[in-house]
């Protein structure tokens, strides 16, 4: 059985950076963040319309879902669900979502 979602290479890198940063201070917290993010991505894969659009941040047809202080940015029209980015909410989301 294939995974219900896939992360782009940017999202994989961003997730690894988040987890490394949190783990440097608290490994247990990093595991908790990882579990919460993966749980959310699995939920989004099953119900992609539950997120919200942020036209103030991007014109791309993506949706956003918050997990703690992080934003999961995904394309609800893809199967498996494609996670475009995983960003701390304090980051410059507009800059990260600019078309390549």
Secondary structure per residue as TSV (DSSP state, phi and psi in degrees):
chain	resnum	aa	ss	phi	psi
A	1	X	-	360.0	134.3
A	2	X	-	-83.7	160.3
A	3	X	-	-66.2	147.4
A	4	X	S	-77.0	-9.2
A	5	X	E	-148.9	162.0
A	6	X	E	-136.3	147.7
A	7	X	E	-101.9	137.5
A	8	X	-	-67.4	166.2
A	9	X	H	-61.5	-36.0
A	10	X	H	-63.9	-43.8
A	11	X	H	-65.1	-39.4
A	12	X	H	-60.9	-44.9
A	13	X	H	-64.1	-45.2
A	14	X	H	-62.6	-42.2
A	15	X	H	-63.4	-43.8
A	16	X	H	-61.5	-41.4
A	17	X	H	-63.6	-42.0
A	18	X	H	-61.1	-49.5
A	19	X	H	-66.4	-38.2
A	20	X	H	-63.1	-42.5
A	21	X	H	-63.5	-47.6
A	22	X	H	-66.1	-41.8
A	23	X	H	-64.7	-29.1
A	24	X	H	-60.5	-27.6
A	25	X	H	-100.5	-35.3
A	26	X	-	-160.5	104.2
A	27	X	H	-64.2	-36.6
A	28	X	H	-62.4	-42.5
A	29	X	H	-63.4	-38.3
A	30	X	H	-62.9	-41.5
A	31	X	H	-63.6	-40.3
A	32	X	H	-64.1	-43.1
A	33	X	H	-63.4	-46.0
A	34	X	H	-60.0	-47.2
A	35	X	H	-60.1	-42.9
A	36	X	H	-66.1	-41.1
A	37	X	H	-66.4	-44.9
A	38	X	H	-66.4	-37.1
A	39	X	H	-62.0	-44.0
A	40	X	H	-63.7	-42.8
A	41	X	H	-65.2	-37.3
A	42	X	H	-64.4	-42.0
A	43	X	H	-63.6	-44.3
A	44	X	H	-62.7	-36.4
A	45	X	H	-61.8	-35.0
A	46	X	H	-81.8	-26.0
A	47	X	-	-140.1	69.5
A	48	X	G	-64.6	-17.3
A	49	X	G	-82.9	-4.0
A	50	X	G	-74.8	-17.1
A	51	X	S	-72.8	-176.5
A	52	X	B	-129.2	149.3
A	53	X	-	-83.0	152.4
A	54	X	-	-133.3	78.2
A	55	X	T	-66.1	-15.7
A	56	X	T	-74.8	-16.9
A	57	X	T	-105.0	-31.7
A	58	X	-	-161.1	149.5
A	59	X	S	-91.3	-6.0
A	60	X	S	-63.5	148.9
A	61	X	S	-80.6	59.2
A	62	X	-	-113.4	164.5
A	63	X	E	-124.4	164.2
A	64	X	E	-124.5	146.2
A	65	X	E	-141.7	131.7
A	66	X	E	-93.5	137.9
A	67	X	E	-136.7	112.0
A	68	X	T	53.8	-121.0
A	69	X	T	-103.1	20.5
A	70	X	E	-115.9	151.7
A	71	X	E	-113.3	127.4
A	72	X	E	-97.0	120.9
A	73	X	E	-109.3	126.0
A	74	X	E	-144.5	161.3
A	75	X	E	-100.0	107.9
A	76	X	T	-70.7	-12.0
A	77	X	T	-90.0	0.2
A	78	X	-	-99.7	153.4
A	79	X	S	-141.9	115.7
A	80	X	S	-66.1	160.2
A	81	X	E	-55.6	132.9
A	82	X	E	-102.2	119.5
A	83	X	E	-88.2	116.7
A	84	X	E	-81.3	-40.1
A	85	X	E	-156.4	153.4
A	86	X	E	-131.6	109.1
A	87	X	E	-128.8	147.3
A	88	X	E	-68.8	140.6
A	89	X	T	-64.0	-17.2
A	90	X	T	-83.9	-8.6
A	91	X	S	-72.3	165.4
A	92	X	-	-80.2	88.2
A	93	X	H	-62.5	-40.5
A	94	X	H	-56.5	-47.3
A	95	X	H	-62.6	-41.3
A	96	X	H	-69.4	-23.9
A	97	X	T	-99.7	4.7
A	98	X	S	-60.0	141.8
A	99	X	-	-60.1	139.0
A	100	X	-	-64.2	360.0
